[in-house]
Amino acid sequence: MMTSLTDRKNSAISRGVGMTTQVYADRAENAEIWDKEGNRYIDFAAGIAVVNTGHRHPKVIAAVKAQLDRFTHTCHQVVPYENYVHLAERLNAIVPGDFAKKTIFVTTGAEAVENAVKIARAATGRQAVVAFGGGFHGRTFMGMALTGKVVPYKVGFGAMPADVFHAPFPIELHGVTVEQSLAALKKLFAADVDPARVAAIIIEPVQGEGGFYPVPTAFMKALREICDQHGILLIADEVQTGFARTGKLFAMEHHGVAPDLTTMAKSLAGGFPLAAVTGRAEIMDAPGPGGLGGTYGGNPLGIAAAHAVLDVIAEENLCERANQLGSRLKQRLSAIREKAPEIVDIRGPGFMNAVEFNDVRTNLPSAEFANKVRLLALEKGLILLTCGVHGNVIRFLAPITIQDEVFAEALDIIEASILEARG
Ligand SMILES: Cc1ncc(COP(=O)(O)O)c(C=O)c1O
């Protein structure tokens, strides 16, 4: 008897690697994926915000193919290449902040976060780091410690690195105002950690895994002031928000606040593993030679892809497109809300949108309803992701290059799935 792929997966792969679908990809093009059986899916996950420029964008593929034919790996620390230097120059020019910047390349978002903390500690000579409840910063030890959610990210993994503190993230919908959040931070500095020992405050401009909650501008501006007052560095984790997703190249542009360090990954290289930290030149130069880097950091294929991604975003006006798609999606969700009182919030800048569900009887967050919608949509050929500390949010992360007719089809599936989930 043939063993199913699911059985083979279960016996070969640790259950620690969670999987939200059993759709085994065979091929993908822009916003569509086909599985082994030839079933076609519309992809509203984009590999978790990675292919903002779509699966296999012709320019990205051409750039990577050209690089494949020249060389695939030399390790930039041993035999460097011009493309790496040029991409650093490009990021230094476009990352928010009107000051001289420098960049390093690594491979994953978690690694970018790790390095941002290393750089902040080296630059300030301080130890402590403040992050926010519900935030997500990766699965390595510092990433885990900074992440503001225990299950499933920290549970069972033992002692976390010391000197990491959490403050409440301001979410009015959940009864936490900007003022309350700032008061809690003040209390943290009075009760738990001397601000003079804090190297950095790290924040996602829009919480990603935590539930697609945008930081209110007043809060971001206040954080900048607090950082300046105490000599603390502000790290913007733009791993999920970056590269046109929010209708700007970087989400921090919405706030007019310049972080000292910015972490990037995911859609930077349109599907190839590449991550970066860009920040104030003097801060980036604090660690000594050899203190930063890694064998694969700035792999030539990822670097070639990233150049193409930046070109595509500019040539195809993807920031503007993100705003158009996002407003169409939010309009449609508002119309659905008239018929589905489970919807308690529709939000998100640009095309980083989410819908939040409560149980109509209890008015409490309903992960069950969100999951039902996700599974019904999957049956109808649409891949959706949930998120949020309560798991009751559906986030929409389609490629920004999605064709209008495919987008319209997806909107119909979203409506049908929400209405059907009501029973
Ligand atoms: C804001 C943020 N930071 C860091 C990470 C970790 O990135 P990676 O999974 O590439 O390590 C993620 C991943 O979802 C993220 O959303």
The ligand as a MOL file (V3000), in Angstrom:
LIG
                    3D

  0  0  0     0  0            999 V3000
M  V30 BEGIN CTAB
M  V30 COUNTS 16 16 0 0 0
M  V30 BEGIN ATOM
M  V30 1 C 8.8120 40.8450 12.6310 0
M  V30 2 C 9.5820 39.5630 12.4640 0
M  V30 3 N 10.8370 39.4780 12.9330 0
M  V30 4 C 11.5700 38.3630 12.8020 0
M  V30 5 C 11.0500 37.2450 12.1760 0
M  V30 6 C 11.8860 36.0110 12.0340 0
M  V30 7 O 12.2430 35.8310 10.6880 0
M  V30 8 P 12.7590 34.4030 10.1720 0
M  V30 9 O 11.5940 33.4830 10.2370 0
M  V30 10 O 13.2450 34.6650 8.7770 0
M  V30 11 O 13.8660 33.9980 11.0930 0
M  V30 12 C 9.7550 37.2740 11.6750 0
M  V30 13 C 9.1660 36.0960 11.0150 0
M  V30 14 O 7.9690 35.9370 10.8780 0
M  V30 15 C 8.9950 38.4600 11.8160 0
M  V30 16 O 7.7340 38.5550 11.3540 0
M  V30 END ATOM
M  V30 BEGIN BOND
M  V30 1 1 1 2
M  V30 2 1 2 3
M  V30 3 2 2 15
M  V30 4 2 3 4
M  V30 5 1 4 5
M  V30 6 1 5 6
M  V30 7 2 5 12
M  V30 8 1 6 7
M  V30 9 1 7 8
M  V30 10 2 8 9
M  V30 11 1 8 10
M  V30 12 1 8 11
M  V30 13 1 12 13
M  V30 14 1 12 15
M  V30 15 2 13 14
M  V30 16 1 15 16
M  V30 END BOND
M  V30 END CTAB
M  END
